[in-house]
Every structure is written in C-alpha cells, then in structure tokens.
Amino acid sequence: MKIPQQIEQAFTKGLIAAIAQDAETNEVLMMAWMNQKALEKTIDTKRATYFSRSRNSLWVKGETSGHFQEVVAISFDCDGDAVLLKINQTGAACHTGERSCFHNELS
C-alpha cells in the first residue's frame, strides 16, 4: 500500500492524528500521533505503531502491555492530516486499563 499524496504532504508539516476504532463495534478506543515511519510500519506489520512525542520515538501498541492492535483497515480524512485505524483490540486500549481512552465525560 502506498501512502497517499495528501498524507505525505501533511507529514511535511509534522505529525498526523491517528484514531483507533474497534473494527466490530465502531467504538473509538484511542487517539495517538503518527509520523511517516509509524504509518509505514503500521502498514507493513498490520500492528498499530505510533510516535511518542515525549520519548521522540516509535512505539508499537501492546509492546510492553500485550494489548496489541491488529489493523484491519486504514482510511484518511479529507485533509489528509488524520488517519482512522479500524482495529481488533487485544485487552485494554487505554494505558489506565480502561477499554477506551474516552471514558471521562464532561459534566
């Protein structure tokens, strides 16, 4: 799979948003950042790979926790600056142990 031109252009401006969504339930599980290498590795391995801004390095989701994300499909938004990963999640997606990172509601 070749990275579309719109996404390549977005990478020249920095990182892009990556949203992980359960492939069966459509539940949004998490959001992280990707650089071009992270997206390429995700495409090649079918395992969600992100870019850590704090560590300034790539990380594979589940590498230390065992809570991997198997990528089923990848689509991108109209501006090419965000990707949607349809995934099969093993275990919790959130580092807190919650299934989804979006478990806090505004009140």
C-alpha positions as semicolon CSV with decimal commas, in nm:
position;residue;x (nm);y (nm);z (nm)
1;M;0,000;0,000;0,000
2;K;0,136;0,340;-0,098
3;I;0,084;0,639;0,128
4;P;-0,148;0,886;-0,048
5;Q;-0,005;1,221;-0,155
6;Q;-0,235;1,416;0,080
7;I;-0,088;1,234;0,381
8;E;0,270;1,274;0,258
9;Q;0,205;1,648;0,234
10;A;0,064;1,655;0,587
11;F;0,379;1,485;0,718
12;T;0,585;1,778;0,587
13;K;0,400;1,992;0,845
14;G;0,451;1,748;1,134
15;L;0,265;1,460;1,292
16;I;-0,083;1,341;1,199
17;A;-0,359;1,225;1,431
18;A;-0,434;0,852;1,439
19;I;-0,769;0,738;1,574
20;A;-0,809;0,372;1,671
21;Q;-1,163;0,239;1,631
22;D;-1,288;-0,111;1,709
23;A;-1,349;-0,285;1,376
24;E;-1,659;-0,468;1,502
25;T;-1,832;-0,224;1,738
26;N;-1,707;0,106;1,590
27;E;-1,620;0,221;1,943
28;V;-1,346;0,486;1,941
29;L;-1,072;0,346;2,161
30;M;-0,786;0,594;2,150
31;M;-0,608;0,872;1,967
32;A;-0,233;0,897;1,921
33;W;0,017;1,057;1,684
34;M;0,196;0,916;1,380
35;N;0,488;1,024;1,172
36;Q;0,556;0,876;0,831
37;K;0,771;0,592;0,969
38;A;0,497;0,494;1,216
39;L;0,239;0,478;0,938
40;E;0,471;0,280;0,714
41;K;0,543;0,031;0,992
42;T;0,171;0,003;1,069
43;I;0,100;-0,073;0,702
44;D;0,385;-0,327;0,681
45;T;0,319;-0,514;1,007
46;K;-0,059;-0,468;1,050
47;R;0,018;-0,373;1,413
48;A;-0,064;-0,019;1,522
49;T;0,258;0,178;1,558
50;Y;0,257;0,533;1,686
51;F;0,500;0,818;1,752
52;S;0,563;0,920;2,112
53;R;0,611;1,294;2,140
54;S;0,751;1,264;2,493
55;R;1,006;0,994;2,403
56;N;1,057;1,117;2,046
57;S;1,040;0,759;1,918
58;L;0,813;0,499;1,765
59;W;0,613;0,263;1,984
60;V;0,406;-0,041;1,895
61;K;0,079;-0,054;2,089
62;G;0,098;-0,359;2,314
63;E;0,475;-0,393;2,300
64;T;0,501;-0,382;2,680
65;S;0,139;-0,444;2,789
66;G;0,046;-0,722;2,547
67;H;-0,260;-0,517;2,446
68;F;-0,191;-0,516;2,074
69;Q;-0,396;-0,354;1,799
70;E;-0,428;-0,562;1,483
71;V;-0,502;-0,322;1,198
72;V;-0,786;-0,434;0,971
73;A;-0,827;-0,118;0,759
74;I;-0,685;0,233;0,730
75;S;-0,867;0,535;0,592
76;F;-0,783;0,904;0,600
77;D;-0,976;1,227;0,632
78;C;-1,046;1,481;0,359
79;D;-0,746;1,696;0,457
80;G;-0,505;1,403;0,476
81;D;-0,392;1,503;0,824
82;A;-0,561;1,225;1,021
83;V;-0,599;0,850;0,980
84;L;-0,864;0,615;1,111
85;L;-0,738;0,271;1,206
86;K;-1,004;0,001;1,220
87;I;-0,854;-0,244;1,465
88;N;-0,903;-0,564;1,658
89;Q;-0,802;-0,475;2,013
90;T;-0,644;-0,727;2,247
91;G;-0,707;-0,622;2,608
92;A;-0,742;-0,258;2,707
93;A;-0,663;0,025;2,467
94;C;-0,603;0,282;2,740
95;H;-0,285;0,283;2,948
96;T;-0,508;0,320;3,258
97;G;-0,655;-0,026;3,195
98;E;-0,985;0,102;3,057
99;R;-1,111;-0,043;2,730
100;S;-1,127;0,305;2,574
101;C;-0,928;0,619;2,648
102;F;-1,256;0,810;2,613
103;H;-1,410;0,708;2,944
104;N;-1,420;1,057;3,103
105;E;-1,735;1,258;3,038
106;L;-1,765;1,634;3,068
107;S;-2,014;1,728;3,335
